[in-house]
């Protein structure tokens, strides 16, 4: 079967979309499908990518986000939506197209491609837009942008042949939103852990490069975005500024510059900010760290499970998590960390000191690693996508 993946981010980028689509595409290729990935040429900046057998990558240009603001984000999304449609005309036949959101605007292009190619359409949802924008306070339900995006989302729900999404909470939210008429076409295809992540070994050179020593080290590696409330981290850093504790951020995102400025104004010398690093370095950093803090912004984000949660736990690193719902359930099952209400500042501080004093054993860490591999493997979730594709093809 010929399957077209339509996504603005792809390997070798470390973006959540890239990782998800990369693993699923590779898995389906191993099952004998012919995969074409239609993605943005901006992914080339992350280095050379040698796709596995059965996967070919076709690039379409898009306007880079020179600044992390709404105007450049819209230009980036709209430009790739347009260029990817025209690029698809020379991408060959397809039996199924998988178009992923966010960005939601891209899905309209995916729908048009499915009409031109007369193929089945899978609408893959990583965040439910525009709902999530309201949950983190970026949009009001009364705004024009919200109403416009809601119309696009509702259109895609109706027109897609199958809907896949990343958490049990999102499955239930979509079923409630769409009703019984569309419930059967909603499938749970989790993000989970890429099994290859844990095949990396700890690199002593990386530990030396970033100065791992006797200090209690907190590592955050991933998107420094507005879905997270990093003020909790700053407040903890201020509280422990005279203790042998340090905080290291690795990544980029819309909230990074603001966070750096806040840390500067608070004169926090125990926080450092680095650019994104390769996955093998991420594994070493997390495996060597004493803690990773993942502070989701809102308690309303019950169905959000950051990919980094799987990676941190698979590294055997304890987690201080600001979340309720699906993410909290996963951490609680692992037993390797503490979850608190995202809006409870005192709760964050109390939980930090509890973890600081606690000595998690090797058994604690190994249980969490094994759990992530057995229950939350991306390869396992890719099997669901494989079954969905086969069902659509008849």
C-alpha positions as CSV (number, residue, x, y, z in Angstrom):
1,X,0.0,0.0,0.0
2,X,1.2,3.5,-0.7
3,X,0.9,6.0,2.2
4,X,1.6,9.7,2.1
5,X,2.6,11.4,5.3
6,X,1.9,15.2,5.3
7,X,3.7,17.0,8.1
8,X,5.7,20.2,8.5
9,X,8.2,18.6,10.9
10,X,10.1,15.4,10.3
11,X,13.4,13.7,11.0
12,X,16.1,14.5,11.9
13,X,14.4,17.3,13.9
14,X,13.8,16.5,17.5
15,X,10.3,18.1,17.5
16,X,7.5,15.9,18.8
17,X,5.8,15.8,15.4
18,X,9.0,14.7,13.8
19,X,9.7,11.9,16.2
20,X,6.1,10.7,16.0
21,X,5.8,10.7,12.3
22,X,9.3,9.3,11.9
23,X,8.7,6.2,14.0
24,X,5.3,5.5,12.5
25,X,6.5,5.9,8.9
26,X,9.5,3.6,9.6
27,X,7.3,1.0,11.2
28,X,4.8,1.0,8.4
29,X,7.6,0.7,5.9
30,X,8.9,-2.4,7.8
31,X,5.4,-3.9,7.3
32,X,5.8,-3.6,3.6
33,X,4.1,-0.3,2.8
34,X,5.6,2.3,0.4
35,X,5.9,5.5,2.4
36,X,6.3,9.0,1.0
37,X,6.9,11.8,3.5
38,X,6.0,15.3,2.3
39,X,7.6,17.8,4.7
40,X,9.1,21.3,5.0
41,X,12.6,21.9,3.5
42,X,13.3,23.7,6.8
43,X,14.0,20.3,8.3
44,X,17.2,20.1,6.3
45,X,18.9,22.5,8.8
46,X,19.0,19.8,11.4
47,X,21.4,17.8,9.3
48,X,21.4,15.0,6.8
49,X,18.7,12.3,7.1
50,X,19.0,8.9,5.6
51,X,15.5,7.4,5.5
52,X,15.1,3.7,6.1
53,X,14.2,1.3,3.3
54,X,10.7,1.9,2.0
55,X,10.6,5.6,3.0
56,X,11.3,8.5,0.7
57,X,11.2,12.2,1.7
58,X,9.9,14.9,-0.5
59,X,10.5,18.5,0.5
60,X,8.5,21.7,0.0
61,X,9.7,25.2,0.9
62,X,8.1,27.3,3.6
63,X,8.7,30.7,5.2
64,X,10.9,30.3,8.3
65,X,9.7,31.7,11.6
66,X,12.3,34.5,12.0
67,X,10.4,35.6,15.1
68,X,8.3,33.5,17.4
69,X,5.1,35.4,17.0
70,X,1.7,34.9,15.5
71,X,2.4,36.7,12.2
72,X,5.5,34.5,11.3
73,X,3.7,31.4,12.6
74,X,0.8,32.0,10.2
75,X,3.2,32.8,7.3
76,X,5.1,29.6,8.0
77,X,1.9,27.4,8.3
78,X,0.2,28.9,5.2
79,X,3.3,28.8,3.0
80,X,3.9,25.2,3.7
81,X,0.2,24.4,3.3
82,X,0.3,25.9,-0.2
83,X,3.7,24.6,-1.3
84,X,3.0,21.1,0.0
85,X,-0.2,20.8,-2.0
86,X,1.6,21.6,-5.2
87,X,4.5,19.3,-4.3
88,X,2.0,16.5,-3.7
89,X,1.0,16.6,-7.4
90,X,4.4,15.1,-8.3
91,X,4.5,12.7,-5.3
92,X,2.8,9.8,-7.1
93,X,-0.2,7.7,-6.2
94,X,-1.4,7.3,-2.6
95,X,-3.9,5.0,-1.1
96,X,-4.0,6.8,2.3
97,X,-2.7,10.2,3.4
98,X,-1.9,11.0,7.1
99,X,-2.1,14.7,7.8
100,X,-1.1,15.8,11.3
101,X,-2.1,18.7,13.5
102,X,-1.0,21.1,14.8
103,X,-0.6,23.2,12.8
104,X,-4.3,23.0,12.1
105,X,-4.1,25.1,8.9
106,X,-2.0,22.3,7.4
107,X,-4.9,19.9,7.6
108,X,-6.9,21.7,5.0
109,X,-4.1,21.2,2.5
110,X,-4.1,17.5,3.5
111,X,-7.8,17.3,2.8
112,X,-7.4,18.8,-0.6
113,X,-4.5,16.4,-1.4
114,X,-6.8,13.5,-0.5
115,X,-9.4,14.7,-2.9
116,X,-7.0,15.1,-5.8
117,X,-5.5,11.7,-5.2
118,X,-8.9,10.1,-4.4
119,X,-7.5,8.4,-1.3
120,X,-8.5,7.8,2.3
121,X,-7.7,10.5,4.8
122,X,-6.3,10.0,8.4
123,X,-6.4,13.2,10.5
124,X,-3.7,12.8,13.2
125,X,-4.2,15.1,16.2
126,X,-1.4,15.7,18.7
127,X,-3.2,18.7,20.3
128,X,-6.9,19.5,20.0
129,X,-7.0,22.9,18.4
130,X,-8.2,25.5,19.1
131,X,-9.3,24.1,22.5
132,X,-5.8,23.8,23.8
133,X,-5.1,27.4,23.0
134,X,-7.9,28.4,25.4
135,X,-6.7,26.0,28.1
136,X,-3.3,27.7,28.2
137,X,-4.8,31.2,28.0
138,X,-3.6,32.1,24.5
139,X,-7.1,32.4,23.0
140,X,-10.6,33.4,24.1
141,X,-13.6,31.4,22.9
142,X,-15.2,34.7,21.8
143,X,-12.3,35.6,19.5
144,X,-12.4,35.6,15.8
145,X,-9.4,33.3,15.5
146,X,-10.9,30.8,17.8
147,X,-14.2,30.7,15.8
148,X,-12.3,30.4,12.5
149,X,-10.1,27.5,13.8
150,X,-13.1,25.8,15.3
151,X,-14.8,25.7,11.9
152,X,-11.6,24.2,10.3
153,X,-11.4,21.6,13.0
154,X,-15.1,20.7,12.8
155,X,-14.7,20.4,9.0
156,X,-11.8,18.0,9.3
157,X,-13.6,15.9,11.9
158,X,-16.4,15.3,9.4
159,X,-14.3,14.8,6.3
160,X,-11.6,12.5,7.6
161,X,-12.0,8.7,7.3
162,X,-10.2,8.1,10.5
163,X,-9.0,10.3,13.4
164,X,-5.9,9.3,15.5
165,X,-4.8,11.0,18.6
166,X,-2.1,10.7,21.3
167,X,-3.8,10.0,24.7
168,X,-6.8,8.3,26.2
169,X,-8.1,11.7,27.5
170,X,-8.0,13.1,24.0
171,X,-9.9,10.1,22.6
172,X,-12.6,10.7,25.2
173,X,-12.7,14.4,24.6
174,X,-13.1,13.9,20.9
175,X,-15.8,11.3,21.3
176,X,-17.7,13.7,23.6
177,X,-17.2,16.5,21.1
178,X,-18.2,14.6,18.0
179,X,-20.9,12.3,19.4
180,X,-21.7,8.7,18.5
181,X,-21.9,9.3,14.8
182,X,-18.1,9.7,14.5
183,X,-17.0,7.8,17.7
184,X,-15.9,4.6,15.8
185,X,-13.4,6.4,13.6
186,X,-11.4,7.8,16.6
187,X,-8.3,5.7,17.4
188,X,-5.7,5.9,20.2
189,X,-2.2,6.0,18.7
190,X,-0.1,7.2,21.6
191,X,3.1,9.2,21.3
192,X,5.1,7.0,23.7
193,X,8.7,6.2,23.8
194,X,10.9,5.5,20.8
195,X,12.6,2.2,21.8
196,X,15.9,3.3,20.1
197,X,16.2,6.2,22.7
198,X,17.3,3.8,25.4
199,X,19.8,2.0,23.2
200,X,22.1,5.0,23.7
201,X,24.9,4.7,26.3
202,X,26.0,7.2,28.8
203,X,28.7,9.4,27.3
204,X,31.3,10.5,29.9
205,X,32.5,13.2,27.5
206,X,29.0,14.8,27.6
207,X,28.9,14.6,31.4
208,X,32.3,16.3,31.5
209,X,31.2,18.9,28.9
210,X,28.3,20.0,31.1
211,X,30.1,19.8,34.4
212,X,28.3,17.0,36.2
213,X,29.7,16.8,39.7
214,X,28.4,16.6,43.3
215,X,25.7,19.2,42.8
216,X,22.0,18.2,42.6
217,X,21.3,18.7,38.9
218,X,17.9,19.4,37.4
219,X,17.6,19.0,33.6
220,X,14.9,20.1,31.2
221,X,15.4,19.0,27.6
222,X,12.7,19.9,25.1
223,X,10.4,22.7,23.9
224,X,10.5,25.8,26.0
225,X,7.0,26.8,25.1
226,X,4.1,28.6,26.5
227,X,2.2,25.4,27.4
228,X,4.6,25.3,30.4
229,X,4.8,27.5,33.5
230,X,8.5,27.8,34.1
231,X,8.0,30.4,36.8
232,X,7.7,27.4,39.2
233,X,11.3,26.4,38.2
234,X,12.6,30.0,38.7
235,X,10.9,30.2,42.1
236,X,12.5,26.9,43.2
237,X,15.9,28.0,41.8
238,X,15.6,31.2,43.9
239,X,14.7,29.3,47.0
240,X,17.7,27.0,46.7
241,X,20.2,29.6,45.4
242,X,22.6,29.0,48.3
243,X,22.4,25.2,48.0
244,X,24.5,22.9,45.8
245,X,21.7,22.7,43.2
246,X,21.7,23.8,39.6
247,X,19.1,23.9,36.7
248,X,20.0,23.3,33.1
249,X,17.6,24.0,30.1
250,X,18.3,22.5,26.7
251,X,16.0,23.5,23.9
252,X,14.3,26.4,22.1
253,X,10.8,27.7,22.1
254,X,8.4,30.7,22.2
255,X,9.0,31.2,26.0
256,X,12.8,30.9,26.0
257,X,13.8,34.5,25.7
258,X,11.3,35.7,28.3
259,X,12.5,32.9,30.6
260,X,16.1,34.0,30.2
261,X,15.3,37.6,30.9
262,X,13.3,36.6,34.1
263,X,16.2,34.5,35.3
264,X,18.6,37.5,34.7
265,X,16.4,39.9,36.6
266,X,16.2,37.4,39.5
267,X,20.0,37.1,39.4
268,X,19.8,33.3,39.3
269,X,23.3,32.1,38.7
270,X,22.3,28.5,39.2
271,X,20.3,28.3,35.9
272,X,21.9,27.9,32.5
273,X,20.3,27.8,29.0
274,X,21.6,25.8,26.1
275,X,20.6,25.1,22.5
276,X,18.9,21.8,21.6
277,X,21.3,18.8,21.7
278,X,21.2,15.4,19.8
279,X,19.2,12.5,21.3
280,X,22.3,10.6,22.5
281,X,23.2,13.6,24.5
282,X,19.7,14.0,25.9
283,X,19.9,10.4,27.1
284,X,23.2,11.0,28.9
285,X,21.9,14.3,30.4
286,X,18.7,12.7,31.7
287,X,20.4,9.5,32.9
288,X,22.9,11.6,34.8
289,X,20.5,14.1,36.3
290,X,18.9,14.0,39.7
291,X,15.6,15.5,38.6
292,X,13.6,16.8,35.6
293,X,10.8,19.3,36.2
294,X,7.9,19.3,33.7
295,X,5.5,22.1,34.7
296,X,2.4,22.1,32.4
297,X,0.7,25.5,32.6
298,X,-2.9,24.5,33.3
299,X,-4.7,21.9,35.3
300,X,-7.3,21.9,32.5
301,X,-4.8,20.1,30.2
302,X,-6.0,16.7,31.4
303,X,-5.3,14.9,28.1
304,X,-1.8,16.3,27.5
305,X,1.1,13.9,27.9
306,X,4.5,15.6,27.0
307,X,6.8,13.2,25.0
308,X,9.6,14.2,27.3
309,X,7.8,12.5,30.2
310,X,8.3,9.1,28.5
311,X,12.0,9.9,27.8
312,X,12.8,11.1,31.3
313,X,11.3,8.1,32.9
314,X,12.9,5.7,30.4
315,X,16.3,7.3,31.4
316,X,15.6,6.5,35.0
317,X,15.4,10.1,36.0
318,X,12.9,11.2,38.7
319,X,10.2,13.7,37.7
320,X,8.5,16.7,39.3
321,X,5.4,17.0,37.2
322,X,2.9,19.8,37.2
323,X,-0.1,18.0,35.6
324,X,-3.4,16.2,36.2
325,X,-5.1,13.6,34.1
326,X,-3.2,11.3,31.7
327,X,0.3,12.5,32.4
328,X,-0.2,12.2,36.2
329,X,-1.5,8.7,35.8
330,X,1.6,7.6,33.9
331,X,4.0,9.1,36.5
332,X,2.0,7.7,39.4
333,X,2.2,4.2,37.7
334,X,6.0,4.6,37.3
335,X,6.5,5.6,41.0
336,X,9.5,7.7,40.0
337,X,8.6,11.2,41.0
338,X,5.8,13.4,42.3
339,X,2.9,15.1,40.5
340,X,1.3,18.3,41.8
341,X,-1.4,20.7,40.7
342,X,0.1,22.9,38.0
343,X,-1.1,26.0,39.7
344,X,0.1,25.1,43.2
345,X,3.3,27.1,43.7
346,X,3.8,25.9,47.3
347,X,3.1,22.3,46.2
348,X,6.0,22.6,43.7
349,X,8.4,23.7,46.3
350,X,7.3,21.1,48.8
351,X,7.6,18.3,46.2
352,X,11.0,19.5,45.1
353,X,12.4,19.3,48.6
354,X,10.8,15.9,49.1
355,X,12.5,14.6,46.0
356,X,15.8,16.3,47.0
357,X,15.8,14.4,50.3
358,X,14.6,11.1,48.8
359,X,17.0,8.5,47.6
360,X,15.3,6.7,44.6
361,X,16.9,3.2,44.4
362,X,18.1,1.5,41.3
363,X,15.0,-0.7,41.5
364,X,12.8,2.4,41.3
365,X,14.6,3.6,38.2
366,X,14.7,0.2,36.5
367,X,10.9,-0.3,37.0
368,X,10.2,3.0,35.4
369,X,12.5,2.2,32.4
370,X,10.8,-1.2,31.9
371,X,7.3,0.2,32.2
372,X,8.0,2.8,29.5
373,X,9.3,0.1,27.1
374,X,6.6,-2.4,27.7
375,X,3.5,-0.3,28.0
376,X,4.3,3.0,26.2
377,X,6.5,2.0,23.3
378,X,5.9,4.0,20.1
379,X,6.5,0.9,18.1
380,X,3.5,-0.7,19.9
381,X,1.3,2.3,19.1
382,X,2.5,2.2,15.5
383,X,0.8,-1.2,15.2
384,X,-2.5,0.6,15.8
385,X,-1.8,3.0,12.9
386,X,-0.9,-0.1,10.8
387,X,-4.3,-1.7,11.6
388,X,-6.1,1.6,10.9
389,X,-4.5,1.9,7.5
390,X,-5.4,-1.7,6.6
391,X,-9.0,-1.2,7.8
392,X,-9.4,1.9,5.5
393,X,-7.9,0.0,2.6
394,X,-10.4,-2.7,3.0
